[in-house]
Amino acid sequence: MNEVFYVSSVVAVVSTLVAITGVNAIHSLLYLIVSFLAIALVFFTLGAPVVAALEVIIYAGTIIVLFVFVVMILNLGRESVEQEKRWLRPTTLIGPALLTTVLMGEVIYLLARNTSTLSGVEAIQPRELGSALFGPYLLGVELASMVLLAGLIGAYHLGRRYRRDEMEERRDELAE
């Protein structure tokens, strides 16, 4: 069981470093998703299956939806489609696919051993998690919600479209 924890930790660290240092946004996003999945597996091996499920649902799922939302808002046209075709070659997916295969192998190993916790660590029940989040950690939960709201407002501000007259004024300024 310790092996699963350590391998998942290494996968999380490597994929996070590649996501941070990556030049291409799509590649970085794929590695970030792998990192979230690895962290979920770390939580699972530590006896927190609820937190692991929340990690997958909230972080990995939300990041994917957010990325699709940004692509739809930007709607860059034909040149972006050509650029995406160049970015999404099959060789692009080798790294994230390899790391995800390692994680899936670990999950299969855990399920085959029919154990979900490290030795000496007991599972955290959903009721205990809820009591902790809305008890002593209530301020942290509220601050996290404010940070998410600020990110939403910032994303709206960056993604909003200019009105037609503003676009024409900008075009005229650039032409001069």
Residue pairs with C-beta under 8 A, 6 or more apart in sequence:
1 45
1 110
1 113
1 115
1 117
1 118
1 119
2 118
4 41
4 45
4 106
4 109
4 110
5 42
5 45
5 46
5 118
7 102
7 106
8 38
8 39
8 41
8 42
8 45
8 103
8 106
9 38
9 42
11 34
11 35
11 38
11 99
11 102
11 103
12 35
12 38
12 39
12 42
14 99
15 31
15 32
15 34
15 35
15 38
15 96
15 99
16 31
16 32
16 35
18 27
18 28
18 31
18 95
19 28
19 29
19 31
19 32
19 35
20 28
22 28
22 31
24 87
26 84
26 87
26 88
26 92
27 87
27 92
27 95
29 63
29 67
30 92
30 93
30 95
30 96
31 95
31 96
31 99
32 63
33 60
33 63
33 64
33 96
34 96
34 99
34 100
34 103
36 55
36 56
36 59
36 60
36 63
37 56
37 60
37 100
37 103
38 99
38 103
39 55
39 59
40 52
40 53
40 55
40 56
40 60
41 52
41 103
41 106
41 107
43 49
43 51
43 52
43 55
44 52
44 110
44 116
45 110
45 116
45 117
45 118
46 117
46 118
46 121
47 116
47 117
47 118
47 121
47 122
47 123
47 124
48 123
48 124
48 129
49 116
49 123
50 124
50 125
50 126
50 129
51 124
51 129
66 155
70 155
70 159
73 159
74 80
74 159
110 116
116 123
117 123
133 141
134 141
162 170
